[in-house]
Amino acid sequence: MASTRRRLAPLVCGRRTKWVVLAFWVIVLAVGFPLSAKLTGAQENDTASWLPGSAESTQVFEVQQDAFQTGEELPAIVVYERTGGITPDDQATAAADAQAFADVEHVSGDVVGPIPSEDGEALQVVVPIDPGDGGWFALGDAVDEMNDIVSDAPDGLNAYVAGPAGVSADFADAFEGIDGTLLYAAMGVVIVILLISYRSPALWIIPVFSAFTALTAAQAVVYLLAEYADVTVNGQTAGILLVLVFGASTDYALLLIARYREELRRHEDRHEAMAFALHRAGPAIVASAATVAVGMLCLLAAEMNSTRGMGPVLAIGIAIGLAAMMTLLPALLVITGRWVFWPLKPRFGSAEPTERGFWAKMGRGIARRPRTVWIGTSLALGALALGLLGLNTGVIENKDAFVDRPASITGEEALARHFPAGTGSPVIVVADAPAADDVRQAFQDTDGIAEVAEPVPLGDLVYMEGTLEAAPDSPAAQDTVEAVRDSVHAVPDANALVGGNTAIALDAQNAASRDSVVIMPLVLAAVFVILMILLRAFVAPLILIATVVLSFAAALGLSSLIFEHVLGFAGADTAFPLFVFVFLVALGIDYNIFLMTRVHEEARQHGTRRGALIGLAATGGVITSAGLVLAGTFAVLATLPVVAFAEIGITVALGVLLDTLIVRSILVTALNLDIGRFMWWPSGLYRRSEPPAALVAREPADVTETPRPVR
């Protein structure tokens, strides 16, 4: 490993080879940029791309596609409402609109209606829409055109485009332009934090350009895989890819720049300084990236297609980000030289400012009573974790899925006031044709089903739809679907399958629950193995894993309180804890890796307790900056008007801040000081004697060192 690093460093930052590295990445950027722009068009946001293929609702969806030769057809329900009763003019308006809807692009079948409600105060028109290859965005265009048509309704007549197509179109609007929104917001956050951290008007350009290049290359590779290797990419995956690659790449840049700045004070030649920086900081950065990548690859064990497809996409993004930060960034830094740090240029032979800085003082304070500190910190984090008791995960109704209140939700409520709540989103049953009558009877007799339409023959099968009494996105509707499955599955020789939008949501919830049980332990085991290899110890990895899990629980508990009492969110999706766990464990352990590899390096010379103070003093500032960058980039997700994204962004941002400001700086440092050399059991460091923490607390954290050869 050492010899590999010794050969790599001059290759990346040599006097001539640095220009070759720069030329290579410029070519990658030129080739990758037009490909990355095509990633949005390669996304798959249909039902099959989200659900596991074995799900019952997926099988029904595939039967529908084969039988009716359509894509993912969704009904738009246009509801007209007038308090006091529908007038003849209203009826004529709705009838004229229905004729106009038939000419809208992507309307794929007969327009039904207007149908009057029993109370005489509403009408509904059912418009089937098949967006085809255009996906969500084509659906949004069709619904926008329908909204233009109904906007001319007479005074006093309220008209809304609702139903599955209306709600899906509002989701499409929420995601429209997501890449640009997230990229510019993330860049803005990163630039501000880098300006504050470095106080240099020029230095921020290098890590931002390197991160942008990495992101462009990652998006280009993912597009090629989606187009030619059947890798599933949807809007959720693409959005998280952008945030993760940009944030993580900038983090790696901060860590390398910090070590490079240290080495510039010890080496007059900047090429030699960068070689030392890569040699010293490189293993921690590579181990951190490997931890994140392996954590993401654990998602391959998921049943949910959307979750499983996210794993390799994000792992590829992290790998490319690492490659850019270990090659392009060093090349740019040695090309520009010391002046890029102006006005705080690190001069050869000057003192290292972290020696007597804030984090050095923090370490000496912790060293006075380390056991009291880590116990108190653990109790405080445990108290925050109690907020988990109020976390409501499961079914998120459409009305609670948006941060704001789009027109389709208002229309859904109007529809529920005057028609059966399940209108427009039926429960679908497919069964063998000979058992059609028995299946229909069992279907009709199920509590919660208002009515069942006449069966439609499909060769050897029969297709039938039932109207729910409850709103299709409610827990009551999912209970009805489970009851329907029990009823029709009991019909002998029917081979009945139950699908529809409510069944899809139910199957997704069940798959997400299973994925959490399987993937969370898998991620912990993978991270534990990486830490054992990196630190050559058993105790330290166990303790680090425990601190990150505690941080995850605290972040989830605190977020739950914020969601309920500050933001007024109704709950969280079933998959929410899993996504947050994977991101926080993989990313949170990063900061412990950055700290502990430096502590391990210093412990070989000064002992673990002394090394803990030196490690904190040397890495405290840069890890805090890195945490702020990553937290800021994930917080950008909260700018999207979709509750699921906002919740992931807020929780990961809070978790990263807890990791950097409390867990890494206070909890882990206190544990290092209290446990001492036993952290490294059973490695050789464990057998070295060292002074007690009380003596260490009286000494400054001297991070200067005599230059050592790169071995």
LINLIN-V363106 format. One record per residue. RES is the residue in one letter. SS is DSSP state (alpha for helix, beta for strand, coil for the rest). PHI is phi as a letter, one per 30 degrees, with the letter a starting at -180 (NA if undefined). PSI is psi as a letter, one per 40 degrees, with the letter a starting at -180 (none if undefined). Layout:
RES;SS;PHI;PSI
RES;SS;PHI;PSI
This chain:
M;coil;NA;d
A;alpha;d;d
S;alpha;d;d
T;alpha;d;d
R;alpha;d;d
R;alpha;d;d
R;alpha;d;d
L;alpha;d;d
A;alpha;e;d
P;alpha;d;d
L;alpha;d;d
V;alpha;d;d
C;alpha;b;f
G;coil;d;i
R;coil;d;d
R;coil;c;d
T;alpha;d;d
K;alpha;d;d
W;alpha;d;d
V;alpha;d;d
V;alpha;d;d
L;alpha;d;d
A;alpha;d;d
F;alpha;e;d
W;alpha;d;d
V;alpha;d;d
I;alpha;d;d
V;alpha;e;d
L;alpha;d;d
A;alpha;d;d
V;alpha;d;d
G;alpha;d;d
F;alpha;e;d
P;alpha;d;d
L;alpha;d;d
S;alpha;d;d
A;coil;d;e
K;coil;d;e
L;coil;d;d
T;alpha;e;d
G;alpha;d;e
A;alpha;c;e
Q;coil;d;i
E;coil;c;h
N;coil;c;e
D;coil;d;i
T;alpha;e;d
A;alpha;d;d
S;alpha;d;e
W;alpha;c;d
L;coil;d;i
P;coil;d;i
G;coil;d;d
S;coil;d;e
A;coil;d;i
E;alpha;d;d
S;alpha;d;d
T;alpha;d;d
Q;alpha;d;d
V;alpha;d;d
F;alpha;e;d
E;alpha;d;d
V;alpha;d;d
Q;alpha;e;d
Q;alpha;d;d
D;alpha;d;d
A;alpha;d;d
F;alpha;c;e
Q;coil;h;f
T;coil;b;i
G;coil;d;b
E;coil;c;g
E;beta;d;h
L;beta;b;h
P;beta;d;h
A;beta;c;h
I;beta;c;h
V;beta;c;h
V;beta;c;h
Y;beta;c;h
E;beta;b;h
R;coil;b;h
T;coil;d;h
G;coil;j;e
G;coil;k;i
I;coil;d;h
T;coil;c;i
P;alpha;e;d
D;alpha;d;d
D;alpha;d;d
Q;alpha;d;d
A;alpha;d;d
T;alpha;d;d
A;alpha;d;d
A;alpha;d;d
A;alpha;d;d
D;alpha;d;d
A;alpha;d;d
Q;alpha;d;d
A;alpha;d;d
F;alpha;d;d
A;coil;d;d
D;coil;c;e
V;coil;d;h
E;coil;e;h
H;coil;i;e
V;beta;d;h
S;coil;c;e
G;coil;a;a
D;coil;d;h
V;coil;d;h
V;beta;c;h
G;beta;j;a
P;beta;d;i
I;beta;c;h
P;beta;d;i
S;coil;d;i
E;coil;d;d
D;coil;d;e
G;coil;i;e
E;coil;c;e
A;beta;a;i
L;beta;b;i
Q;beta;b;i
V;beta;b;h
V;beta;c;h
V;beta;b;h
P;beta;d;h
I;beta;b;h
D;beta;c;h
P;coil;d;e
G;alpha;i;a
D;alpha;d;e
G;alpha;d;e
G;alpha;i;a
W;alpha;e;d
F;alpha;d;d
A;alpha;d;d
L;alpha;d;d
G;alpha;d;d
D;alpha;d;d
A;alpha;d;d
V;alpha;d;d
D;alpha;d;d
E;alpha;d;d
M;alpha;d;d
N;alpha;d;d
D;alpha;d;d
I;alpha;d;d
V;alpha;d;e
S;coil;d;e
D;coil;c;f
A;coil;d;i
P;coil;d;i
D;coil;e;h
G;coil;i;e
L;coil;c;h
N;beta;c;h
A;beta;b;h
Y;beta;b;i
V;beta;c;h
A;beta;b;a
G;alpha;i;i
P;alpha;e;d
A;alpha;d;d
G;alpha;d;d
V;alpha;d;d
S;alpha;d;d
A;alpha;d;d
D;alpha;d;d
F;alpha;d;d
A;alpha;d;d
D;alpha;d;d
A;alpha;d;d
F;alpha;c;e
E;coil;d;h
G;coil;i;e
I;alpha;d;d
D;alpha;d;d
G;alpha;d;d
T;alpha;e;d
L;alpha;d;d
L;alpha;d;d
Y;alpha;d;d
A;alpha;d;d
A;alpha;d;d
M;alpha;d;d
G;alpha;d;d
V;alpha;d;d
V;alpha;d;d
I;alpha;d;d
V;alpha;d;d
I;alpha;d;d
L;alpha;d;d
L;alpha;d;d
I;alpha;d;d
S;alpha;d;d
Y;alpha;c;d
R;coil;h;f
S;coil;b;h
P;coil;d;e
A;coil;c;d
L;alpha;d;d
W;alpha;d;d
I;alpha;d;d
I;alpha;d;d
P;alpha;d;d
V;alpha;d;d
F;alpha;d;d
S;alpha;d;d
A;alpha;d;d
F;alpha;d;d
T;alpha;d;d
A;alpha;d;d
L;alpha;d;d
T;alpha;d;d
A;alpha;d;d
A;alpha;d;d
Q;alpha;d;d
A;alpha;d;d
V;alpha;d;d
V;alpha;d;d
Y;alpha;d;d
L;alpha;d;d
L;alpha;d;d
A;alpha;d;d
E;alpha;d;d
Y;alpha;b;e
A;coil;b;e
D;coil;h;f
V;coil;d;h
T;coil;d;h
V;coil;b;h
N;coil;b;a
G;alpha;d;d
Q;alpha;d;d
T;alpha;d;d
A;alpha;d;d
G;alpha;d;d
I;alpha;d;d
L;alpha;e;d
L;alpha;d;d
V;alpha;d;d
L;alpha;d;d
V;alpha;d;d
F;alpha;d;d
G;alpha;d;d
A;alpha;d;d
S;alpha;d;d
T;alpha;d;d
D;alpha;e;d
Y;alpha;d;d
A;alpha;d;d
L;alpha;d;d
L;alpha;d;d
L;alpha;d;d
I;alpha;d;d
A;alpha;d;d
R;alpha;d;d
Y;alpha;d;d
R;alpha;d;d
E;alpha;e;d
E;alpha;d;d
L;alpha;d;d
R;coil;d;e
R;coil;c;e
H;coil;b;h
E;coil;d;d
D;coil;d;h
R;alpha;d;d
H;alpha;d;d
E;alpha;d;d
A;alpha;d;d
M;alpha;d;d
A;alpha;d;d
F;alpha;d;d
A;alpha;d;d
L;alpha;d;d
H;alpha;d;d
R;alpha;d;d
A;alpha;d;d
G;alpha;e;d
P;alpha;e;d
A;alpha;d;d
I;alpha;d;d
V;alpha;d;d
A;alpha;d;d
S;alpha;d;d
A;alpha;d;d
A;alpha;d;d
T;alpha;d;d
V;alpha;d;d
A;alpha;d;d
V;alpha;d;d
G;alpha;d;d
M;alpha;d;d
L;alpha;d;d
C;alpha;d;d
L;alpha;d;e
L;alpha;d;e
A;alpha;d;e
A;coil;d;i
E;coil;d;d
M;coil;d;h
N;alpha;e;d
S;alpha;d;d
T;alpha;d;d
R;alpha;d;d
G;alpha;d;d
M;alpha;d;d
G;alpha;e;c
P;alpha;d;d
V;alpha;d;d
L;alpha;d;d
A;alpha;d;d
I;alpha;d;d
G;alpha;d;d
I;alpha;d;d
A;alpha;d;d
I;alpha;d;d
G;alpha;e;d
L;alpha;d;d
A;alpha;d;d
A;alpha;d;d
M;alpha;d;d
M;alpha;c;e
T;alpha;b;c
L;alpha;d;d
L;alpha;e;d
P;alpha;e;d
A;alpha;d;d
L;alpha;d;d
L;alpha;d;d
V;alpha;d;d
I;alpha;d;d
T;alpha;d;d
G;coil;i;a
R;alpha;d;d
W;alpha;d;d
V;alpha;d;e
F;alpha;d;e
W;coil;e;h
P;coil;c;e
L;coil;c;g
K;coil;d;h
P;coil;d;h
R;coil;c;i
F;coil;d;h
G;coil;i;e
S;coil;d;i
A;coil;d;i
E;coil;d;h
P;alpha;d;e
T;alpha;d;e
E;alpha;e;d
R;alpha;b;f
G;coil;d;a
F;alpha;e;d
W;alpha;d;d
A;alpha;d;d
K;alpha;d;d
M;alpha;d;d
G;alpha;d;d
R;alpha;d;d
G;alpha;d;d
I;alpha;d;d
A;alpha;d;e
R;alpha;d;d
R;coil;b;g
P;alpha;d;d
R;alpha;d;d
T;alpha;d;d
V;alpha;d;d
W;alpha;d;d
I;alpha;d;d
G;alpha;d;d
T;alpha;d;d
S;alpha;d;d
L;alpha;d;d
A;alpha;d;d
L;alpha;d;d
G;alpha;d;d
A;alpha;d;d
L;alpha;d;d
A;alpha;d;e
L;alpha;d;d
G;alpha;d;e
L;alpha;e;d
L;alpha;d;d
G;alpha;c;e
L;coil;d;h
N;coil;c;h
T;beta;c;i
G;beta;k;b
V;coil;d;h
I;coil;c;h
E;coil;d;i
N;alpha;e;d
K;alpha;d;d
D;alpha;c;e
A;coil;d;e
F;beta;c;i
V;coil;d;d
D;coil;c;a
R;coil;b;g
P;coil;d;i
A;alpha;d;d
S;alpha;d;d
I;alpha;d;d
T;alpha;d;d
G;alpha;d;d
E;alpha;d;d
E;alpha;d;d
A;alpha;d;d
L;alpha;d;d
A;alpha;d;d
R;alpha;d;d
H;alpha;b;e
F;coil;b;i
P;coil;e;h
A;coil;e;d
G;coil;d;e
T;coil;e;h
G;coil;i;e
S;coil;b;g
P;coil;d;i
V;beta;d;h
I;beta;c;h
V;beta;b;h
V;beta;c;h
A;beta;b;i
D;beta;d;h
A;alpha;e;d
P;alpha;e;d
A;alpha;c;e
A;alpha;e;d
D;alpha;d;d
D;alpha;d;d
V;alpha;d;d
R;alpha;d;d
Q;alpha;d;d
A;alpha;d;d
F;alpha;d;d
Q;alpha;d;d
D;coil;d;e
T;coil;d;h
D;coil;d;h
G;coil;j;e
I;beta;c;h
A;beta;d;d
E;beta;a;i
V;beta;b;h
A;coil;d;i
E;coil;d;h
P;coil;d;i
V;beta;c;h
P;beta;d;h
L;beta;b;g
G;coil;i;b
D;coil;d;e
L;beta;c;i
V;beta;b;i
Y;beta;b;h
M;beta;b;i
E;beta;b;i
G;beta;b;i
T;beta;c;h
L;beta;d;i
E;coil;d;d
A;coil;c;i
A;coil;d;h
P;coil;d;e
D;coil;c;e
S;coil;c;i
P;alpha;e;d
A;alpha;d;d
A;alpha;d;d
Q;alpha;d;d
D;alpha;d;d
T;alpha;d;d
V;alpha;d;d
E;alpha;d;d
A;alpha;d;d
V;alpha;d;d
R;alpha;d;d
D;alpha;d;d
S;alpha;d;d
V;alpha;d;d
H;alpha;d;d
A;coil;d;e
V;coil;d;h
P;coil;d;i
D;coil;h;f
A;coil;c;d
N;coil;h;f
A;coil;d;i
L;beta;b;i
V;beta;c;h
G;beta;b;a
G;coil;j;i
N;alpha;d;d
T;alpha;d;d
A;alpha;d;d
I;alpha;d;d
A;alpha;d;d
L;alpha;d;d
D;alpha;d;d
A;alpha;d;d
Q;alpha;d;d
N;alpha;d;d
A;alpha;d;d
A;alpha;d;d
S;alpha;d;d
R;alpha;d;d
D;alpha;d;d
S;alpha;d;d
V;alpha;d;d
V;alpha;d;d
I;alpha;d;d
M;alpha;e;d
P;alpha;d;d
L;alpha;d;d
V;alpha;d;d
L;alpha;d;d
A;alpha;d;d
A;alpha;d;d
V;alpha;d;d
F;alpha;d;d
V;alpha;d;d
I;alpha;d;d
L;alpha;d;d
M;alpha;d;d
I;alpha;d;d
L;alpha;d;d
L;alpha;c;e
R;coil;h;f
A;coil;b;i
F;coil;c;d
V;alpha;d;d
A;alpha;e;d
P;alpha;e;d
L;alpha;d;d
I;alpha;d;d
L;alpha;d;d
I;alpha;d;d
A;alpha;d;d
T;alpha;d;d
V;alpha;d;d
V;alpha;d;d
L;alpha;d;d
S;alpha;d;d
F;alpha;e;d
A;alpha;d;d
A;alpha;d;d
A;alpha;d;d
L;alpha;d;d
G;alpha;d;d
L;alpha;d;d
S;alpha;d;d
S;alpha;e;d
L;alpha;d;d
I;alpha;d;d
F;alpha;e;d
E;alpha;d;d
H;alpha;c;e
V;alpha;c;d
L;alpha;c;e
G;coil;i;f
F;coil;d;i
A;coil;d;d
G;coil;l;a
A;beta;b;i
D;beta;d;i
T;coil;e;d
A;coil;d;e
F;alpha;e;d
P;alpha;d;d
L;alpha;d;d
F;alpha;e;d
V;alpha;d;d
F;alpha;d;d
V;alpha;d;d
F;alpha;d;d
L;alpha;d;d
V;alpha;d;d
A;alpha;d;d
L;alpha;d;d
G;alpha;d;d
I;alpha;d;d
D;alpha;e;d
Y;alpha;d;d
N;alpha;d;d
I;alpha;d;d
F;alpha;e;d
L;alpha;d;d
M;alpha;d;d
T;alpha;d;d
R;alpha;d;d
V;alpha;d;d
H;alpha;d;d
E;alpha;d;d
E;alpha;d;d
A;alpha;d;d
R;alpha;d;d
Q;alpha;c;d
H;alpha;c;e
G;coil;j;i
T;alpha;d;d
R;alpha;d;d
R;alpha;d;d
G;alpha;d;d
A;alpha;d;d
L;alpha;d;d
I;alpha;d;d
G;alpha;d;d
L;alpha;d;d
A;alpha;d;d
A;alpha;d;d
T;alpha;c;e
G;alpha;e;d
G;alpha;d;d
V;alpha;d;d
I;alpha;d;d
T;alpha;d;d
S;alpha;d;d
A;alpha;d;d
G;alpha;d;d
L;alpha;d;d
V;alpha;d;d
L;alpha;d;d
A;alpha;d;d
G;alpha;d;d
T;alpha;d;d
F;alpha;d;d
A;alpha;d;d
V;alpha;e;d
L;alpha;e;d
A;alpha;d;e
T;alpha;d;e
L;coil;d;i
P;coil;d;f
V;beta;c;h
V;alpha;e;d
A;alpha;e;d
F;alpha;d;d
A;alpha;d;d
E;alpha;d;d
I;alpha;d;d
G;alpha;d;d
I;alpha;d;d
T;alpha;d;d
V;alpha;d;d
A;alpha;d;d
L;alpha;d;d
G;alpha;d;d
V;alpha;d;d
L;alpha;d;d
L;alpha;d;d
D;alpha;d;d
T;alpha;d;d
L;alpha;d;d
I;alpha;c;d
V;alpha;d;d
R;alpha;d;d
S;alpha;d;d
I;alpha;c;d
L;alpha;d;d
V;alpha;d;d
T;alpha;d;d
A;alpha;d;d
L;alpha;d;d
N;alpha;e;d
L;alpha;d;d
D;alpha;d;d
I;alpha;d;d
G;alpha;i;b
R;alpha;d;e
F;alpha;d;e
M;alpha;e;d
W;alpha;c;e
W;coil;d;h
P;coil;c;f
S;coil;d;i
G;alpha;d;d
L;alpha;d;d
Y;alpha;d;d
R;alpha;d;e
R;coil;d;h
S;coil;d;i
E;coil;a;i
P;coil;d;i
P;coil;d;i
A;alpha;d;d
A;alpha;d;d
L;alpha;d;d
V;alpha;d;d
A;coil;d;d
R;coil;d;e
E;coil;c;i
P;coil;d;i
A;coil;d;g
D;coil;d;h
V;coil;c;e
T;coil;d;i
E;coil;a;i
T;coil;d;h
P;coil;e;h
R;coil;c;i
P;coil;d;i
V;coil;d;h
R;coil;c;none
